[in-house]
């Protein structure tokens, strides 16, 4: 009966742990951590967009009309 070769187990387990750590870090880098707001910060007001930014202002020529030079 042959013996079980365990010489590569350390390398395999070490690389698995390292790869799991790298995957975990790459997933966690995109997360935002929220904290309790402190009392000394001023509350921010929401940004109000001007009237012309919310309105659609582009005018397109119909395909059948000639271009004006």
PyMOL Python script that loads the backbone (N, CA, C, O; Angstrom):
from pymol import cmd

cmd.read_pdbstr("""\
ATOM      1  N   UNK A   1       0.850  -1.175   0.000  1.00  0.00           N
ATOM      2  CA  UNK A   1       0.000   0.000   0.000  1.00  0.00           C
ATOM      3  C   UNK A   1       0.902   1.247   0.000  1.00  0.00           C
ATOM      4  O   UNK A   1       1.779   1.378   0.854  1.00  0.00           O
ATOM      5  N   UNK A   2       0.678   2.176  -0.977  1.00  0.00           N
ATOM      6  CA  UNK A   2       1.565   3.349  -1.060  1.00  0.00           C
ATOM      7  C   UNK A   2       1.264   4.365   0.045  1.00  0.00           C
ATOM      8  O   UNK A   2       0.151   4.455   0.563  1.00  0.00           O
ATOM      9  N   UNK A   3       2.272   5.097   0.367  1.00  0.00           N
ATOM     10  CA  UNK A   3       2.144   6.152   1.371  1.00  0.00           C
ATOM     11  C   UNK A   3       1.528   7.393   0.736  1.00  0.00           C
ATOM     12  O   UNK A   3       1.724   7.655  -0.451  1.00  0.00           O
ATOM     13  N   UNK A   4       0.782   8.153   1.533  1.00  0.00           N
ATOM     14  CA  UNK A   4       0.197   9.396   1.062  1.00  0.00           C
ATOM     15  C   UNK A   4       1.269  10.484   1.079  1.00  0.00           C
ATOM     16  O   UNK A   4       1.911  10.714   2.104  1.00  0.00           O
ATOM     17  N   UNK A   5       1.459  11.149  -0.055  1.00  0.00           N
ATOM     18  CA  UNK A   5       2.484  12.180  -0.153  1.00  0.00           C
ATOM     19  C   UNK A   5       1.919  13.492   0.396  1.00  0.00           C
ATOM     20  O   UNK A   5       1.004  14.073  -0.189  1.00  0.00           O
ATOM     21  N   UNK A   6       2.458  13.945   1.500  1.00  0.00           N
ATOM     22  CA  UNK A   6       1.975  15.175   2.141  1.00  0.00           C
ATOM     23  C   UNK A   6       2.979  16.312   2.013  1.00  0.00           C
ATOM     24  O   UNK A   6       2.859  17.319   2.710  1.00  0.00           O
ATOM     25  N   UNK A   7       3.955  16.169   1.145  1.00  0.00           N
ATOM     26  CA  UNK A   7       5.002  17.190   1.057  1.00  0.00           C
ATOM     27  C   UNK A   7       4.488  18.499   0.447  1.00  0.00           C
ATOM     28  O   UNK A   7       5.053  19.556   0.726  1.00  0.00           O
ATOM     29  N   UNK A   8       3.447  18.459  -0.366  1.00  0.00           N
ATOM     30  CA  UNK A   8       2.950  19.679  -1.001  1.00  0.00           C
ATOM     31  C   UNK A   8       1.775  20.295  -0.252  1.00  0.00           C
ATOM     32  O   UNK A   8       1.270  21.340  -0.663  1.00  0.00           O
ATOM     33  N   UNK A   9       1.338  19.689   0.814  1.00  0.00           N
ATOM     34  CA  UNK A   9       0.179  20.198   1.542  1.00  0.00           C
ATOM     35  C   UNK A   9       0.411  21.594   2.107  1.00  0.00           C
ATOM     36  O   UNK A   9      -0.472  22.449   2.036  1.00  0.00           O
ATOM     37  N   UNK A  10       1.575  21.823   2.658  1.00  0.00           N
ATOM     38  CA  UNK A  10       1.858  23.133   3.257  1.00  0.00           C
ATOM     39  C   UNK A  10       1.776  24.227   2.198  1.00  0.00           C
ATOM     40  O   UNK A  10       1.180  25.278   2.433  1.00  0.00           O
ATOM     41  N   UNK A  11       2.358  23.989   1.062  1.00  0.00           N
ATOM     42  CA  UNK A  11       2.316  24.976  -0.019  1.00  0.00           C
ATOM     43  C   UNK A  11       0.882  25.185  -0.517  1.00  0.00           C
ATOM     44  O   UNK A  11       0.464  26.319  -0.751  1.00  0.00           O
ATOM     45  N   UNK A  12       0.149  24.118  -0.674  1.00  0.00           N
ATOM     46  CA  UNK A  12      -1.226  24.212  -1.156  1.00  0.00           C
ATOM     47  C   UNK A  12      -2.111  24.981  -0.185  1.00  0.00           C
ATOM     48  O   UNK A  12      -2.876  25.854  -0.595  1.00  0.00           O
ATOM     49  N   UNK A  13      -2.012  24.664   1.075  1.00  0.00           N
ATOM     50  CA  UNK A  13      -2.829  25.339   2.095  1.00  0.00           C
ATOM     51  C   UNK A  13      -2.409  26.798   2.235  1.00  0.00           C
ATOM     52  O   UNK A  13      -3.262  27.670   2.397  1.00  0.00           O
ATOM     53  N   UNK A  14      -1.130  27.069   2.177  1.00  0.00           N
ATOM     54  CA  UNK A  14      -0.644  28.449   2.295  1.00  0.00           C
ATOM     55  C   UNK A  14      -1.129  29.300   1.129  1.00  0.00           C
ATOM     56  O   UNK A  14      -1.575  30.430   1.327  1.00  0.00           O
ATOM     57  N   UNK A  15      -1.044  28.766  -0.082  1.00  0.00           N
ATOM     58  CA  UNK A  15      -1.507  29.518  -1.242  1.00  0.00           C
ATOM     59  C   UNK A  15      -3.020  29.700  -1.230  1.00  0.00           C
ATOM     60  O   UNK A  15      -3.524  30.721  -1.698  1.00  0.00           O
ATOM     61  N   UNK A  16      -3.737  28.735  -0.708  1.00  0.00           N
ATOM     62  CA  UNK A  16      -5.186  28.865  -0.613  1.00  0.00           C
ATOM     63  C   UNK A  16      -5.556  29.987   0.364  1.00  0.00           C
ATOM     64  O   UNK A  16      -6.436  30.798   0.075  1.00  0.00           O
ATOM     65  N   UNK A  17      -4.891  30.031   1.502  1.00  0.00           N
ATOM     66  CA  UNK A  17      -5.169  31.083   2.484  1.00  0.00           C
ATOM     67  C   UNK A  17      -4.793  32.451   1.922  1.00  0.00           C
ATOM     68  O   UNK A  17      -5.525  33.421   2.118  1.00  0.00           O
ATOM     69  N   UNK A  18      -3.683  32.538   1.239  1.00  0.00           N
ATOM     70  CA  UNK A  18      -3.262  33.795   0.634  1.00  0.00           C
ATOM     71  C   UNK A  18      -4.250  34.254  -0.437  1.00  0.00           C
ATOM     72  O   UNK A  18      -4.587  35.437  -0.501  1.00  0.00           O
ATOM     73  N   UNK A  19      -4.709  33.344  -1.264  1.00  0.00           N
ATOM     74  CA  UNK A  19      -5.660  33.726  -2.302  1.00  0.00           C
ATOM     75  C   UNK A  19      -7.004  34.128  -1.706  1.00  0.00           C
ATOM     76  O   UNK A  19      -7.636  35.059  -2.205  1.00  0.00           O
ATOM     77  N   UNK A  20      -7.455  33.456  -0.659  1.00  0.00           N
ATOM     78  CA  UNK A  20      -8.697  33.849   0.000  1.00  0.00           C
ATOM     79  C   UNK A  20      -8.569  35.226   0.640  1.00  0.00           C
ATOM     80  O   UNK A  20      -9.516  36.012   0.615  1.00  0.00           O
ATOM     81  N   UNK A  21      -7.419  35.520   1.207  1.00  0.00           N
ATOM     82  CA  UNK A  21      -7.185  36.840   1.784  1.00  0.00           C
ATOM     83  C   UNK A  21      -7.217  37.914   0.701  1.00  0.00           C
ATOM     84  O   UNK A  21      -7.793  38.981   0.911  1.00  0.00           O
ATOM     85  N   UNK A  22      -6.608  37.648  -0.453  1.00  0.00           N
ATOM     86  CA  UNK A  22      -6.609  38.625  -1.550  1.00  0.00           C
ATOM     87  C   UNK A  22      -8.019  38.837  -2.088  1.00  0.00           C
ATOM     88  O   UNK A  22      -8.404  39.969  -2.380  1.00  0.00           O
ATOM     89  N   UNK A  23      -8.781  37.780  -2.220  1.00  0.00           N
ATOM     90  CA  UNK A  23     -10.160  37.919  -2.693  1.00  0.00           C
ATOM     91  C   UNK A  23     -10.981  38.712  -1.691  1.00  0.00           C
ATOM     92  O   UNK A  23     -11.764  39.581  -2.077  1.00  0.00           O
ATOM     93  N   UNK A  24     -10.812  38.426  -0.425  1.00  0.00           N
ATOM     94  CA  UNK A  24     -11.548  39.147   0.613  1.00  0.00           C
ATOM     95  C   UNK A  24     -11.195  40.638   0.584  1.00  0.00           C
ATOM     96  O   UNK A  24     -12.084  41.484   0.685  1.00  0.00           O
ATOM     97  N   UNK A  25      -9.925  40.961   0.450  1.00  0.00           N
ATOM     98  CA  UNK A  25      -9.497  42.354   0.417  1.00  0.00           C
ATOM     99  C   UNK A  25     -10.030  43.070  -0.824  1.00  0.00           C
ATOM    100  O   UNK A  25     -10.428  44.232  -0.744  1.00  0.00           O
ATOM    101  N   UNK A  26     -10.041  42.400  -1.946  1.00  0.00           N
ATOM    102  CA  UNK A  26     -10.553  43.047  -3.157  1.00  0.00           C
ATOM    103  C   UNK A  26     -12.064  43.277  -3.070  1.00  0.00           C
ATOM    104  O   UNK A  26     -12.572  44.237  -3.649  1.00  0.00           O
ATOM    105  N   UNK A  27     -12.776  42.424  -2.367  1.00  0.00           N
ATOM    106  CA  UNK A  27     -14.213  42.645  -2.189  1.00  0.00           C
ATOM    107  C   UNK A  27     -14.476  43.760  -1.177  1.00  0.00           C
ATOM    108  O   UNK A  27     -15.418  44.535  -1.345  1.00  0.00           O
ATOM    109  N   UNK A  28     -13.668  43.848  -0.145  1.00  0.00           N
ATOM    110  CA  UNK A  28     -13.890  44.829   0.905  1.00  0.00           C
ATOM    111  C   UNK A  28     -13.438  46.231   0.533  1.00  0.00           C
ATOM    112  O   UNK A  28     -13.860  47.197   1.169  1.00  0.00           O
ATOM    113  N   UNK A  29     -12.600  46.368  -0.470  1.00  0.00           N
ATOM    114  CA  UNK A  29     -12.095  47.691  -0.834  1.00  0.00           C
ATOM    115  C   UNK A  29     -13.204  48.553  -1.425  1.00  0.00           C
ATOM    116  O   UNK A  29     -13.110  49.780  -1.393  1.00  0.00           O
ATOM    117  N   UNK A  30     -14.250  47.935  -1.963  1.00  0.00           N
ATOM    118  CA  UNK A  30     -15.344  48.682  -2.567  1.00  0.00           C
ATOM    119  C   UNK A  30     -16.434  49.037  -1.567  1.00  0.00           C
ATOM    120  O   UNK A  30     -17.367  49.761  -1.915  1.00  0.00           O
ATOM    121  N   UNK A  31     -16.342  48.555  -0.350  1.00  0.00           N
ATOM    122  CA  UNK A  31     -17.362  48.827   0.657  1.00  0.00           C
ATOM    123  C   UNK A  31     -17.102  50.184   1.309  1.00  0.00           C
ATOM    124  O   UNK A  31     -15.954  50.586   1.498  1.00  0.00           O
ATOM    125  N   UNK A  32     -18.174  50.872   1.645  1.00  0.00           N
ATOM    126  CA  UNK A  32     -18.033  52.140   2.353  1.00  0.00           C
ATOM    127  C   UNK A  32     -18.353  51.915   3.822  1.00  0.00           C
ATOM    128  O   UNK A  32     -19.368  51.309   4.167  1.00  0.00           O
ATOM    129  N   UNK A  33     -17.497  52.400   4.656  1.00  0.00           N
ATOM    130  CA  UNK A  33     -17.694  52.261   6.090  1.00  0.00           C
ATOM    131  C   UNK A  33     -18.371  53.525   6.617  1.00  0.00           C
ATOM    132  O   UNK A  33     -17.893  54.638   6.399  1.00  0.00           O
ATOM    133  N   UNK A  34     -19.456  53.338   7.292  1.00  0.00           N
ATOM    134  CA  UNK A  34     -20.168  54.486   7.844  1.00  0.00           C
ATOM    135  C   UNK A  34     -19.797  54.654   9.305  1.00  0.00           C
ATOM    136  O   UNK A  34     -19.544  53.677  10.009  1.00  0.00           O
ATOM    137  N   UNK A  35     -19.767  55.863   9.741  1.00  0.00           N
ATOM    138  CA  UNK A  35     -19.466  56.148  11.133  1.00  0.00           C
ATOM    139  C   UNK A  35     -20.572  57.027  11.711  1.00  0.00           C
ATOM    140  O   UNK A  35     -21.366  57.616  10.979  1.00  0.00           O
ATOM    141  N   UNK A  36     -20.604  57.097  12.995  1.00  0.00           N
ATOM    142  CA  UNK A  36     -21.602  57.924  13.671  1.00  0.00           C
ATOM    143  C   UNK A  36     -21.210  59.385  13.484  1.00  0.00           C
ATOM    144  O   UNK A  36     -20.080  59.753  13.802  1.00  0.00           O
ATOM    145  N   UNK A  37     -22.101  60.222  12.982  1.00  0.00           N
ATOM    146  CA  UNK A  37     -21.731  61.620  12.774  1.00  0.00           C
ATOM    147  C   UNK A  37     -21.492  62.324  14.111  1.00  0.00           C
ATOM    148  O   UNK A  37     -22.228  62.129  15.079  1.00  0.00           O
ATOM    149  N   UNK A  38     -20.478  63.119  14.133  1.00  0.00           N
ATOM    150  CA  UNK A  38     -20.167  63.842  15.366  1.00  0.00           C
ATOM    151  C   UNK A  38     -21.028  65.099  15.477  1.00  0.00           C
ATOM    152  O   UNK A  38     -21.616  65.545  14.492  1.00  0.00           O
ATOM    153  N   UNK A  39     -21.097  65.652  16.655  1.00  0.00           N
ATOM    154  CA  UNK A  39     -21.948  66.800  16.918  1.00  0.00           C
ATOM    155  C   UNK A  39     -21.364  68.109  16.382  1.00  0.00           C
ATOM    156  O   UNK A  39     -22.103  69.071  16.171  1.00  0.00           O
ATOM    157  N   UNK A  40     -20.052  68.156  16.160  1.00  0.00           N
ATOM    158  CA  UNK A  40     -19.442  69.414  15.748  1.00  0.00           C
ATOM    159  C   UNK A  40     -19.563  69.669  14.236  1.00  0.00           C
ATOM    160  O   UNK A  40     -19.245  70.766  13.777  1.00  0.00           O
ATOM    161  N   UNK A  41     -20.013  68.686  13.464  1.00  0.00           N
ATOM    162  CA  UNK A  41     -20.168  68.898  12.029  1.00  0.00           C
ATOM    163  C   UNK A  41     -21.461  69.640  11.743  1.00  0.00           C
ATOM    164  O   UNK A  41     -22.489  69.406  12.380  1.00  0.00           O
ATOM    165  N   UNK A  42     -21.387  70.539  10.770  1.00  0.00           N
ATOM    166  CA  UNK A  42     -22.568  71.278  10.374  1.00  0.00           C
ATOM    167  C   UNK A  42     -23.388  70.425   9.409  1.00  0.00           C
ATOM    168  O   UNK A  42     -22.820  69.731   8.566  1.00  0.00           O
ATOM    169  N   UNK A  43     -24.691  70.467   9.520  1.00  0.00           N
ATOM    170  CA  UNK A  43     -25.498  69.707   8.558  1.00  0.00           C
ATOM    171  C   UNK A  43     -25.393  70.330   7.163  1.00  0.00           C
ATOM    172  O   UNK A  43     -25.416  71.552   7.013  1.00  0.00           O
ATOM    173  N   UNK A  44     -25.282  69.502   6.184  1.00  0.00           N
ATOM    174  CA  UNK A  44     -25.163  69.999   4.814  1.00  0.00           C
ATOM    175  C   UNK A  44     -26.534  70.040   4.163  1.00  0.00           C
ATOM    176  O   UNK A  44     -27.368  69.157   4.365  1.00  0.00           O
ATOM    177  N   UNK A  45     -26.743  71.081   3.381  1.00  0.00           N
ATOM    178  CA  UNK A  45     -28.001  71.223   2.672  1.00  0.00           C
ATOM    179  C   UNK A  45     -27.898  70.513   1.332  1.00  0.00           C
ATOM    180  O   UNK A  45     -26.823  70.476   0.732  1.00  0.00           O
ATOM    181  N   UNK A  46     -28.988  69.958   0.861  1.00  0.00           N
ATOM    182  CA  UNK A  46     -28.925  69.295  -0.446  1.00  0.00           C
ATOM    183  C   UNK A  46     -28.667  70.301  -1.564  1.00  0.00           C
ATOM    184  O   UNK A  46     -29.138  71.437  -1.524  1.00  0.00           O
ATOM    185  N   UNK A  47     -27.917  69.859  -2.547  1.00  0.00           N
ATOM    186  CA  UNK A  47     -27.586  70.729  -3.675  1.00  0.00           C
ATOM    187  C   UNK A  47     -28.818  70.914  -4.551  1.00  0.00           C
ATOM    188  O   UNK A  47     -29.483  69.946  -4.920  1.00  0.00           O
ATOM    189  N   UNK A  48     -29.110  72.153  -4.874  1.00  0.00           N
ATOM    190  CA  UNK A  48     -30.256  72.471  -5.712  1.00  0.00           C
ATOM    191  C   UNK A  48     -29.757  72.728  -7.120  1.00  0.00           C
ATOM    192  O   UNK A  48     -28.876  73.560  -7.335  1.00  0.00           O
ATOM    193  N   UNK A  49     -30.323  72.009  -8.078  1.00  0.00           N
ATOM    194  CA  UNK A  49     -29.916  72.213  -9.461  1.00  0.00           C
ATOM    195  C   UNK A  49     -30.654  73.408 -10.044  1.00  0.00           C
ATOM    196  O   UNK A  49     -31.841  73.594  -9.774  1.00  0.00           O
ATOM    197  N   UNK A  50     -29.960  74.227 -10.847  1.00  0.00           N
ATOM    198  CA  UNK A  50     -30.641  75.334 -11.517  1.00  0.00           C
ATOM    199  C   UNK A  50     -31.673  74.816 -12.507  1.00  0.00           C
ATOM    200  O   UNK A  50     -31.637  73.659 -12.925  1.00  0.00           O
ATOM    201  N   UNK A  51     -32.578  75.690 -12.864  1.00  0.00           N
ATOM    202  CA  UNK A  51     -33.683  75.329 -13.745  1.00  0.00           C
ATOM    203  C   UNK A  51     -33.188  74.809 -15.091  1.00  0.00           C
ATOM    204  O   UNK A  51     -33.748  73.849 -15.620  1.00  0.00           O
ATOM    205  N   UNK A  52     -32.152  75.425 -15.654  1.00  0.00           N
ATOM    206  CA  UNK A  52     -31.698  75.050 -16.989  1.00  0.00           C
ATOM    207  C   UNK A  52     -30.940  73.720 -16.991  1.00  0.00           C
ATOM    208  O   UNK A  52     -30.773  73.127 -18.057  1.00  0.00           O
ATOM    209  N   UNK A  53     -30.479  73.235 -15.847  1.00  0.00           N
ATOM    210  CA  UNK A  53     -29.812  71.942 -15.830  1.00  0.00           C
ATOM    211  C   UNK A  53     -30.803  70.779 -15.866  1.00  0.00           C
ATOM    212  O   UNK A  53     -30.464  69.688 -16.325  1.00  0.00           O
ATOM    213  N   UNK A  54     -31.998  71.004 -15.395  1.00  0.00           N
ATOM    214  CA  UNK A  54     -32.988  69.924 -15.387  1.00  0.00           C
ATOM    215  C   UNK A  54     -33.804  69.881 -16.662  1.00  0.00           C
ATOM    216  O   UNK A  54     -34.557  68.931 -16.878  1.00  0.00           O
ATOM    217  N   UNK A  55     -33.673  70.878 -17.502  1.00  0.00           N
ATOM    218  CA  UNK A  55     -34.475  70.962 -18.704  1.00  0.00           C
ATOM    219  C   UNK A  55     -33.695  70.420 -19.895  1.00  0.00           C
ATOM    220  O   UNK A  55     -32.484  70.617 -19.996  1.00  0.00           O
ATOM    221  N   UNK A  56     -34.395  69.737 -20.791  1.00  0.00           N
ATOM    222  CA  UNK A  56     -33.770  69.223 -21.998  1.00  0.00           C
ATOM    223  C   UNK A  56     -33.696  70.352 -23.013  1.00  0.00           C
ATOM    224  O   UNK A  56     -34.725  70.902 -23.406  1.00  0.00           O
ATOM    225  N   UNK A  57     -32.481  70.704 -23.443  1.00  0.00           N
ATOM    226  CA  UNK A  57     -32.337  71.896 -24.272  1.00  0.00           C
ATOM    227  C   UNK A  57     -31.775  71.611 -25.663  1.00  0.00           C
ATOM    228  O   UNK A  57     -31.648  72.541 -26.460  1.00  0.00           O
ATOM    229  N   UNK A  58     -31.435  70.362 -25.986  1.00  0.00           N
ATOM    230  CA  UNK A  58     -30.862  70.091 -27.301  1.00  0.00           C
ATOM    231  C   UNK A  58     -31.954  70.091 -28.356  1.00  0.00           C
ATOM    232  O   UNK A  58     -33.058  69.596 -28.128  1.00  0.00           O
ATOM    233  N   UNK A  59     -31.628  70.657 -29.522  1.00  0.00           N
ATOM    234  CA  UNK A  59     -32.567  70.708 -30.633  1.00  0.00           C
ATOM    235  C   UNK A  59     -31.930  69.932 -31.783  1.00  0.00           C
ATOM    236  O   UNK A  59     -30.791  70.202 -32.164  1.00  0.00           O
ATOM    237  N   UNK A  60     -32.655  68.986 -32.322  1.00  0.00           N
ATOM    238  CA  UNK A  60     -32.168  68.189 -33.427  1.00  0.00           C
ATOM    239  C   UNK A  60     -32.965  68.506 -34.687  1.00  0.00           C
ATOM    240  O   UNK A  60     -34.176  68.727 -34.642  1.00  0.00           O
ATOM    241  N   UNK A  61     -32.247  68.523 -35.820  1.00  0.00           N
ATOM    242  CA  UNK A  61     -32.911  68.734 -37.095  1.00  0.00           C
ATOM    243  C   UNK A  61     -33.506  67.413 -37.566  1.00  0.00           C
ATOM    244  O   UNK A  61     -32.916  66.356 -37.339  1.00  0.00           O
ATOM    245  N   UNK A  62     -34.647  67.455 -38.209  1.00  0.00           N
ATOM    246  CA  UNK A  62     -35.173  66.217 -38.793  1.00  0.00           C
ATOM    247  C   UNK A  62     -34.256  65.738 -39.921  1.00  0.00           C
ATOM    248  O   UNK A  62     -33.497  66.530 -40.479  1.00  0.00           O
ATOM    249  N   UNK A  63     -34.321  64.479 -40.253  1.00  0.00           N
ATOM    250  CA  UNK A  63     -33.435  63.925 -41.269  1.00  0.00           C
ATOM    251  C   UNK A  63     -33.727  64.499 -42.663  1.00  0.00           C
ATOM    252  O   UNK A  63     -32.834  64.549 -43.508  1.00  0.00           O
ATOM    253  N   UNK A  64     -34.941  64.921 -42.901  1.00  0.00           N
ATOM    254  CA  UNK A  64     -35.298  65.397 -44.246  1.00  0.00           C
ATOM    255  C   UNK A  64     -34.925  66.859 -44.485  1.00  0.00           C
ATOM    256  O   UNK A  64     -34.907  67.301 -45.634  1.00  0.00           O
ATOM    257  N   UNK A  65     -34.630  67.615 -43.440  1.00  0.00           N
ATOM    258  CA  UNK A  65     -34.332  69.031 -43.643  1.00  0.00           C
ATOM    259  C   UNK A  65     -32.845  69.227 -43.957  1.00  0.00           C
ATOM    260  O   UNK A  65     -32.005  68.519 -43.403  1.00  0.00           O
ATOM    261  N   UNK A  66     -32.514  70.163 -44.822  1.00  0.00           N
ATOM    262  CA  UNK A  66     -31.103  70.408 -45.163  1.00  0.00           C
ATOM    263  C   UNK A  66     -30.389  71.159 -44.032  1.00  0.00           C
ATOM    264  O   UNK A  66     -31.017  71.878 -43.255  1.00  0.00           O
ATOM    265  N   UNK A  67     -29.109  70.985 -43.957  1.00  0.00           N
ATOM    266  CA  UNK A  67     -28.324  71.698 -42.959  1.00  0.00           C
ATOM    267  C   UNK A  67     -28.182  73.162 -43.344  1.00  0.00           C
ATOM    268  O   UNK A  67     -27.990  73.483 -44.517  1.00  0.00           O
ATOM    269  N   UNK A  68     -28.273  74.035 -42.379  1.00  0.00           N
ATOM    270  CA  UNK A  68     -28.122  75.465 -42.618  1.00  0.00           C
ATOM    271  C   UNK A  68     -26.678  75.874 -42.390  1.00  0.00           C
ATOM    272  O   UNK A  68     -26.088  75.547 -41.360  1.00  0.00           O
ATOM    273  N   UNK A  69     -26.111  76.585 -43.346  1.00  0.00           N
ATOM    274  CA  UNK A  69     -24.708  76.978 -43.214  1.00  0.00           C
ATOM    275  C   UNK A  69     -24.613  78.436 -42.862  1.00  0.00           C
ATOM    276  O   UNK A  69     -23.511  78.963 -42.706  1.00  0.00           O
TER     277      UNK A  69
END
""", "prot")
cmd.dss("prot")
cmd.show_as("cartoon", "prot")
cmd.util.cbc("prot")
cmd.orient("prot")
